[in-house]
Amino acid sequence: MIRERTLAGPTAAAARGRKGGRKPVIADEKLKRARAMISNGLTVREIATRLKVGKTALYEALKQNRPDLLPRAVHPSIRSGGW
């Protein structure tokens, strides 16, 4: 009975047009602006400061949407995976 009710919740939410999960940290508009800034030569740190988002969140958003748009000049410690 508990299992049935547990499964009924997400099913009912989907029927109402809801979907689960966390909202994206960086909206599409900010992501477009970030891509434009990257093409103008700004670093991810500078872009994150200007857009008022975390640099890790910005890296993740860029990687998920278009990994080919990640900046070419990445700090060597990030490239090698260690400090």
C-alpha positions as CSV (number, residue, x, y, z in Angstrom):
1,M,0.0,0.0,0.0
2,I,2.8,2.4,0.8
3,R,4.6,1.5,-2.4
4,E,1.4,2.1,-4.5
5,R,1.0,5.6,-3.0
6,T,4.6,6.4,-3.4
7,L,4.4,5.6,-7.1
8,A,1.1,7.3,-7.5
9,G,2.6,10.7,-6.5
10,P,5.0,11.2,-9.5
11,T,2.5,9.7,-11.8
12,A,-0.1,12.2,-10.7
13,A,2.4,15.0,-11.0
14,A,3.3,14.0,-14.5
15,A,-0.4,14.0,-15.5
16,R,-0.5,17.6,-14.3
17,G,2.5,18.5,-16.5
18,R,5.1,18.5,-13.7
19,K,8.5,16.9,-13.9
20,G,10.9,16.2,-11.1
21,G,14.5,17.3,-10.6
22,R,16.4,20.4,-9.8
23,K,16.0,23.5,-11.9
24,P,19.0,24.5,-13.9
25,V,21.4,26.8,-12.1
26,I,22.2,28.8,-15.2
27,A,19.3,29.8,-17.5
28,D,19.6,29.6,-21.2
29,E,20.0,33.4,-21.6
30,K,22.9,33.5,-19.2
31,L,24.5,30.5,-21.1
32,K,24.2,32.4,-24.4
33,R,25.8,35.4,-22.9
34,A,28.6,33.2,-21.4
35,R,29.3,31.7,-24.8
36,A,29.5,35.1,-26.4
37,M,32.0,36.2,-23.7
38,I,34.1,33.1,-24.2
39,S,34.3,33.9,-27.9
40,N,35.5,37.4,-26.9
41,G,38.4,35.9,-25.0
42,L,37.2,36.2,-21.3
43,T,38.1,33.5,-18.9
44,V,35.5,31.3,-17.1
45,R,36.3,33.0,-13.8
46,E,35.7,36.5,-15.3
47,I,32.5,35.3,-16.9
48,A,31.2,33.7,-13.7
49,T,31.9,36.9,-11.8
50,R,30.0,39.0,-14.3
51,L,27.0,36.7,-14.5
52,K,27.0,36.2,-10.8
53,V,27.2,32.4,-11.0
54,G,29.7,29.9,-9.7
55,K,32.5,28.9,-12.0
56,T,31.9,25.2,-11.4
57,A,28.3,25.7,-12.4
58,L,29.3,27.5,-15.5
59,Y,31.8,24.8,-16.5
60,E,29.1,22.1,-16.0
61,A,26.5,24.1,-18.0
62,L,28.9,24.6,-20.9
63,K,30.0,20.9,-20.8
64,Q,26.5,19.6,-20.8
65,N,25.3,21.8,-23.6
66,R,28.3,22.1,-25.9
67,P,31.6,20.7,-24.7
68,D,33.3,22.0,-27.8
69,L,32.7,25.6,-26.5
70,L,34.8,25.1,-23.4
71,P,37.7,27.5,-23.3
72,R,40.9,26.2,-24.9
73,A,43.2,27.8,-22.3
74,V,42.3,25.7,-19.2
75,H,44.6,25.9,-16.3
76,P,47.1,22.9,-16.3
77,S,45.9,21.7,-12.9
78,I,42.4,21.3,-14.2
79,R,43.6,19.5,-17.3
80,S,45.6,17.0,-15.4
81,G,42.9,16.4,-12.8
82,G,45.0,17.4,-9.8
83,W,46.6,20.4,-8.1
